[in-house]
Amino acid sequence: MANPTTNFGWVMPTSTSLVTNLPADFNTFGQGVDTSMAQLKGGSTGQVLSKTSATDMAFTWVTPTDQTPLTTKGDLFTFTTVDARLAVGNNGETLVADSSTSTGLRYQATTAAGKNAIINGGMDVWQRGTSGTTRGYNSADRYYLNNPSVAGRTYSRQASDLTGFQYFMRMQRTAGSTLTDGFNVSYSLESADSYRFAGQTVTLSWYMRKGATYSGAALRGGLSYGTGTDQNIDNTYTGATSIVSFSQTPTTSWVRYSITGTVSSSATEMAFTLVWDPSGTAGATDYLDLTGFQLEIGSVATQFMRTGGNIQGETSACQRYYVRLGANSGAVAGAYSTYGNGYSTSTTDASIVIPLPTTMRVAPTVCEFSNVAIQDFNTAVIAVSNVTINSAFVSPTAAVVAATTSGATAFRGCKLSNNNNTAGYV
Amino acid sequence: MTMDNVTFVTDEQGVEHAIIDRGNGEYTSMQKTTYEAQQAQAEHFTPIVTSDE
């Protein structure tokens, strides 16, 4: 062996050293070893040595970072700024990306079909017509228009330039209008569709953009719940309480917005409202475009899905609340399209049974009609002046109506049809 | 009886209905009691926008 040693230069006694010098020589040797090994002292259970520089014997004890953080069945090995554990979710939950969490991941419930509770979220169904102005359900199915100043405002269906949607709703002030009171669009879920959200974290999302001359402050509104049954947020709403509010000035490009909040476990009905407070004199493009509404359980807005799955399902879902047969129903109406059969109860009245395509929420109480007539086998078409619901016989599956005519033959069978007009409906 | 664009009629069962002429040959009918309830609601129009701010 070389003396001093090759790597550390430790000095050992030589063959010529005097015996009396050996203790001092071993002291020198031992101290050399001690000094060299000093860096290896310390540390704690589980730690490993790590180089602190390129210098020989420059070490420190560190806790290893490449050890598995997993501890429990189903854990996922993820990363924050260091390796991290993500505990498995509850049964049936799925993993979604979520940039707001430390790992960028989150388990959440109910991402399957039927996740979206907003019927007609994609603005596909407009049974009442493609444009409305007055307060009430007068444009896209299921959306309530709260427009206190009828003049100068329109809610209309527009062909969509947003990928994935056929239509959107445009809320617009007519150019030159100086009315500045707020007007809104709202959506109220019936109680049977609201119970599943009680006690849950929910997210409402939608696509929105403004016209170039959009006026006024930020759009405001939010998601609310109530404790009544099947009420309308724009009328009486028992125990109305905010779940989460919204205030945002839209841009001229489509942007998907979302709000998230937790619903009280006592909620029995839910609704959202968006209010626009315009200002000044309306320009030609003073409008707001909306589509893609989705309400789902979870804290993240997932990909938009129609609650009915397709146009047939979406139409049927809308017809639970309103059915139009004939023009604007989504199907082409003929000049004499027939809606139901019955008989003339007198020379001036006919009782007609109209089968409904979907079981309605309740038996219908309101009837809208235009350009209809009755026909029997011996008489020409007889125009109908009034169609009213017969509350004694109507049901959620069949509308029984009284049609007011003139010149019919009593007790003769007849049918209710369009009056030689494709614009007819009931 | 006529009130603006609303006509009230009584059917063969003696039930009163409101017939609302919406223009362009389009009409809406409902029981008079329903119509009056809607009118009362409209007179108390107050948009509900709850806020947690």
HADDOCK unambig.tbl for C-alpha pairs under 7 A between the chains (distance, minus, plus):
assign (segid A and resid 221 and name CA) (segid B and resid 49 and name CA) 6.00 0.50 0.50
assign (segid A and resid 224 and name CA) (segid B and resid 50 and name CA) 6.68 0.50 0.50
assign (segid A and resid 233 and name CA) (segid B and resid 48 and name CA) 6.31 0.50 0.50
assign (segid A and resid 234 and name CA) (segid B and resid 47 and name CA) 5.31 0.50 0.50
assign (segid A and resid 234 and name CA) (segid B and resid 48 and name CA) 5.69 0.50 0.50
assign (segid A and resid 235 and name CA) (segid B and resid 41 and name CA) 7.00 0.50 0.50
assign (segid A and resid 241 and name CA) (segid B and resid 50 and name CA) 6.04 0.50 0.50
assign (segid A and resid 242 and name CA) (segid B and resid 50 and name CA) 4.93 0.50 0.50
assign (segid A and resid 242 and name CA) (segid B and resid 51 and name CA) 5.35 0.50 0.50
assign (segid A and resid 242 and name CA) (segid B and resid 52 and name CA) 5.71 0.50 0.50
assign (segid A and resid 244 and name CA) (segid B and resid 52 and name CA) 6.35 0.50 0.50
assign (segid A and resid 245 and name CA) (segid B and resid 51 and name CA) 5.53 0.50 0.50
assign (segid A and resid 245 and name CA) (segid B and resid 52 and name CA) 6.18 0.50 0.50
assign (segid A and resid 273 and name CA) (segid B and resid 49 and name CA) 6.66 0.50 0.50
assign (segid A and resid 365 and name CA) (segid B and resid 30 and name CA) 6.24 0.50 0.50
assign (segid A and resid 366 and name CA) (segid B and resid 29 and name CA) 5.75 0.50 0.50
assign (segid A and resid 366 and name CA) (segid B and resid 30 and name CA) 4.67 0.50 0.50
assign (segid A and resid 367 and name CA) (segid B and resid 28 and name CA) 5.61 0.50 0.50
assign (segid A and resid 367 and name CA) (segid B and resid 29 and name CA) 5.10 0.50 0.50
assign (segid A and resid 367 and name CA) (segid B and resid 30 and name CA) 6.42 0.50 0.50
assign (segid A and resid 368 and name CA) (segid B and resid 27 and name CA) 5.58 0.50 0.50
assign (segid A and resid 368 and name CA) (segid B and resid 28 and name CA) 4.23 0.50 0.50
assign (segid A and resid 368 and name CA) (segid B and resid 29 and name CA) 6.23 0.50 0.50
assign (segid A and resid 369 and name CA) (segid B and resid 26 and name CA) 6.02 0.50 0.50
assign (segid A and resid 369 and name CA) (segid B and resid 27 and name CA) 5.41 0.50 0.50
assign (segid A and resid 369 and name CA) (segid B and resid 28 and name CA) 6.43 0.50 0.50
assign (segid A and resid 370 and name CA) (segid B and resid 25 and name CA) 5.76 0.50 0.50
assign (segid A and resid 370 and name CA) (segid B and resid 26 and name CA) 4.68 0.50 0.50
assign (segid A and resid 370 and name CA) (segid B and resid 27 and name CA) 6.21 0.50 0.50
assign (segid A and resid 371 and name CA) (segid B and resid 25 and name CA) 6.83 0.50 0.50
assign (segid A and resid 387 and name CA) (segid B and resid 29 and name CA) 6.90 0.50 0.50
assign (segid A and resid 388 and name CA) (segid B and resid 29 and name CA) 5.71 0.50 0.50
assign (segid A and resid 388 and name CA) (segid B and resid 30 and name CA) 6.68 0.50 0.50
